[in-house]
Amino acid sequence: MTHAPSGWNMALEIDVIFPLPDAKFTNAHFRKKLHHRQKREFWERLQKAIDYHNLNGRACVLRSICEAKSHLAPPGKSLVHDLLRAIFTAPVNEEDFTNEVADTYGELLDPSFCDQINDCPFSLLHFTLSMNRQKL
C-alpha cells in the first residue's frame, strides 16, 4: 500500500474487460457533432448580424436554408455554390443534426416549412451570388 497525505487523491490504473472505442471511432463521431454545432453557431451569428440592422435575421437564415435546396448549381459546378451549400444545407435526416438544432431551428424539421411565407425582405443567396457575378 502507498501512503498518501491527507487531502490527496490516488489514481490507479485498472483493466477493463470490454474493448474501449479507438481514436478513429471517437474522432469521426465528435467531428460530425462538431460540424453540426459549428453550422448552428454560424446561423446564430448571421441571425444576430441581420437583427442588428433591424431586419428579421431568423427569417432570413431560414429563407437561405430553404433557397439552398433549390437555387444552387449541382455540386462541383461552382466553388461559391458549393460553399453556400455547405453552409446552408440542413441534413434533417441525420439524428445528430436534429438533436443539435431542435431547440433553435426546430421548424426546419417540418417538411413543408419551405412552402410557407417568409418574413425576410431579401435573399442572402441571391445577394452573395450577385457579388460573385460582379467580380467576373
C-alpha positions in Angstrom: 0.0 0.0 0.0 1.1 3.5 -0.8 0.6 6.2 1.8 -1.0 9.4 0.6 -1.0 12.6 2.6 -4.4 13.7 3.7 -6.4 15.6 1.1 -4.7 13.9 -1.8 -6.4 11.6 -4.3 -4.8 8.4 -5.6 -5.3 7.4 -9.2 -4.7 3.7 -10.0 -4.8 2.0 -13.4 -7.3 -0.8 -13.9 -8.0 -3.1 -16.8 -11.5 -3.3 -18.3 -13.0 -6.5 -19.7 -14.6 -4.8 -22.7 -12.8 -3.0 -25.6 -12.8 0.7 -25.5 -13.6 2.7 -28.7 -10.4 3.5 -30.6 -9.3 7.1 -31.6 -10.6 6.7 -35.1 -14.1 6.0 -34.0 -14.3 8.8 -31.4 -12.7 11.3 -33.8 -15.2 10.6 -36.5 -18.1 10.8 -34.1 -17.1 14.0 -32.5 -16.1 15.7 -35.8 -19.6 15.2 -37.2 -21.2 16.6 -34.0 -18.7 19.5 -34.0 -19.6 20.2 -37.7 -23.3 20.4 -36.8 -22.6 22.6 -33.8 -20.5 25.0 -35.9 -23.2 25.2 -38.5 -25.8 26.1 -35.9 -23.5 28.6 -34.3 -22.8 30.3 -37.7 -26.5 30.5 -38.4 -27.0 32.2 -35.0 -24.2 34.7 -35.6 -25.6 35.5 -39.0 -29.0 35.9 -37.4 -27.7 38.4 -34.8 -25.8 40.4 -37.5 -29.0 40.8 -39.5 -31.1 41.5 -36.4 -28.6 44.3 -35.7 -29.8 46.0 -38.9 -33.4 45.9 -37.7 -34.4 43.0 -40.0 -35.7 39.6 -39.1 -32.4 37.6 -39.0 -34.1 34.3 -38.1 -36.4 34.5 -41.1 -33.5 35.4 -43.4 -31.4 32.5 -42.3 -34.4 30.1 -42.7 -35.1 31.6 -46.1 -31.5 30.9 -47.1 -31.6 27.4 -45.9 -34.8 26.8 -48.0 -33.3 28.5 -51.1 -30.2 26.4 -50.9 -32.3 23.3 -51.6 -33.4 24.5 -55.0 -31.4 27.6 -56.2 -27.8 26.4 -56.2 -26.0 24.7 -59.1 -25.3 21.0 -58.9 -22.3 20.0 -56.7 -18.9 20.5 -58.4 -20.1 23.2 -60.9 -19.1 26.3 -58.8 -17.0 26.7 -55.8 -19.2 29.6 -54.4 -22.3 27.4 -54.8 -20.5 24.5 -53.1 -19.5 26.8 -50.2 -23.1 28.1 -49.8 -24.4 24.6 -50.0 -22.1 23.5 -47.2 -23.2 26.5 -45.0 -26.9 26.4 -45.6 -27.7 22.7 -46.1 -29.7 21.3 -43.2 -29.3 17.5 -43.1 -32.6 16.9 -41.3 -32.3 13.1 -41.8 -29.3 12.9 -39.5 -30.3 12.3 -35.9 -27.2 14.2 -34.5 -28.2 17.3 -36.6 -31.8 17.2 -35.5 -30.7 17.0 -31.8 -28.4 19.9 -32.3 -30.8 22.3 -33.9 -34.1 21.1 -32.4 -34.1 23.9 -29.8 -33.1 26.8 -32.0 -34.3 25.9 -35.5 -36.9 23.2 -34.9 -39.1 24.4 -37.7 -36.6 23.0 -40.2 -37.7 19.5 -39.2 -41.2 20.2 -40.8 -41.1 19.0 -44.4 -43.5 21.7 -45.6 -41.7 24.6 -43.8 -40.1 26.0 -47.0 -43.6 26.3 -48.7 -44.7 28.8 -46.1 -44.5 32.6 -46.5 -41.2 34.1 -45.1 -40.7 37.5 -43.4 -37.3 38.2 -44.9 -37.2 41.1 -47.4 -34.2 40.0 -49.3 -32.3 36.8 -50.3 -28.9 36.2 -48.8 -28.1 33.7 -51.5 -29.0 36.0 -54.4 -27.1 38.8 -52.8 -23.9 36.7 -52.4 -24.2 35.2 -55.9 -24.7 38.7 -57.4 -21.5 39.8 -55.7 -19.8 36.8 -57.2 -21.0 37.8 -60.7 -19.8 41.4 -60.4 -16.2 40.2 -59.7 -16.0 38.4 -63.1 
